[in-house]
Amino acid sequence: MTATTAHAPTAPPAAQPAVDPAHGKAYKAAARRRTGAAGVLMAPFLVLLTLVFLIPVGTAVWLSFFSDDQPGLGFGAERTVFVGLRSYGAVLTDPTFLSGLGTVALYCVIYIPLMVIGSLALALLLDSGVVRLRSWAQLGLFLPHAVPGIIAALIWLYLYTPGISPVIEILGKADITVDFLGLHTTLPSIVNIALWSNLGYNMVVFYAALQAVPREVLEAAVVDGAGPVRTALQVKAPLVRSSIVMVAMFTLIWALQLFTEPMLLHQSSQMINTRFSPSMYIYDAAFSRNNYSLAAAASVILLIITIAVSYGVTRWTNRVAPAEENAR
């Protein structure tokens, strides 16, 4: 017998779906419209970013590489010469600039925790419902922020000056002598001015974030037996973590640019010189010594420090938050 081998018929290849040219053109047109709409919406931001940030930063970088020089023992015509990184070396080896960085670092260590914790505590207090006339309390706390920084510094200068300050006079009647602009009190006095001016603003930011906390979460915490303090610290505060990071970040950026308060107080205190902070160093270099190359180099260095510290804080918070969530 002869065996016959049967072969199964081969299935025809699956037909590829035909691409509709009209559909492809419509998709590309929709993508172009979305891109155009995004460009229109982003245009104001990009223009503003270019005008108020990129152009000034580029100008400062360019100025830092050039300096005005007068040949012939100062009797020749002034000319602009390329000096490379000489201005950066002069800034980084200047003890007064390094001292200003140390002062600002100490200022940040004192000011930022007080600002974040104080404004968050006020917001939690207002959100708890314990405070009566809540709207008036919010207005009273926010009003100092509406006062311009220069005016606020002048008000506190009046309160810090012996002989005219009612605060010092009242303390003197109680046999308490305080020199608010002394060796060990100057920096806390500056911190006090900054807190008075900005505490209410950050309190409003936290209070707005607390209003977005789901009420059912708070009710569940109360059912579980959590008291007001525990609810505030273990329920509300973790839920507004992003706002805490934002406030801390912006407070850090503003603190590194400390200028207004010491600039107005330095004429009344021997503890505050014209190079008390990096920003005052930049102002002194540009407008007192007419050394724009030095001022530009110091500005670029301060910008780099601000960006580096902000980036470090951001990376640290991004790592800590997931770790805490996993620990729970």
Disulfide bonds with the S-S distance in Angstrom:
none
